[in-house]
């Protein structure tokens, strides 16, 4: 048989650059110019026809690729309207040649493959992103990641979102519709498994936000935050990435024994920044500085000789403290010295009053600068009270108010 040169073949319309055994086999079988497609191949193609019951895509095969009728039925009108003749789309080959000789392709599976690739890239890069909860079960919540269903186990939700006393998981239903910051922590295409974590995302996000807050916050700023924990020495407030501490002494102008007397976890509060220690990465806050200082109003509100009601708050060896009920803030306390508790000699205040008692007292001294008010029980019926009387009564005793 006569061998023909590349030039001869080129004259017959054959590209002389393709002259190996594969070319000859393709030429003899009539497959020249077509792709050798296999099931599962991902191929870019061009849409050549779109209708409600048929979508054809040129994928370089003998015949145009057909999107299955079942897949078209699942498309929304919006998705169908987005497909236009001439548009390049990614497809997955479901069947290179069915019994009718057609190539069957899927657009949806190609999109899902792209979403798996995106999920893998997100995990590799450590990217965090937002997604809304669409469903839940007793183990966690479901969120969309592209066309994929991502799963956030309850153990990967932030502590504020999960309830450990609810084994049914019904409390998670309240998260449906809420947006979560998430991070991909596991991708397994073979088992259709995409696991996400809100905790990991928030740790990463908070680290960035904390750096920004530590840089931008300054003394005197007023900011809002959420109370996230209480300790004997104060309350911690999340400011949107960084936590600040309201020390026990900065919770209220009155004496506070524990933060729970003023705040509870979950409270939204407005606080003033007292200091920012960038080296130690600490933020000091105050709640009371945004409230009127009660003692600033004392001189205009209380006068020597005035009779007011007071609630006994504490007993000491030298007298009893009483909170003045006429004070709008409820934070001004005065001292009833031991000598002012009664006409007869009293060894200890408990012989005259108990904590919680509400009594009428007469004001015998007002000293706003030193934050002291002298009170008397025995002088209730003596309206003629002079300042020197108060000094003689021993109201200079230590107050132990702070």
Secondary structure, 3 states (H helix, E strand, C coil): CCCCCHHHHHHCCCCCCCCCHHHHHHHHHCCCCCCCCCCCCEEEEEEEEECCCCEEEECCCCCCEEECHHHHHHCCHHHHHCCCCCCEEEEEEEECCCCCCCEEEEHHHHHHHHHHHHHHHHHHHCCEEEEEEEEEECCEEEEEECCEEEEEEHHHCCCCCCCCCCCCCHHHHHHCCCEEEEEEEEEECCCCEEEEEHHHHHHHHHHHHHHHHHHHCCCCCEEEEEEEEEECCEEEEECCCCEEEEEHHHCCCCCCCCHHHCCCCCCEEEEEEEEEECCCCEEEEECHHHCCCHHHCHHHHCCCCCEEEEEEEEEECCEEEEEECCCCCCCCEEEEEHHHCCCCCCCCHHHCCCCCCEEEEEEEEEECCCCEEEEECCCCCCCCCCHHHHHHCCCCCCCCCC
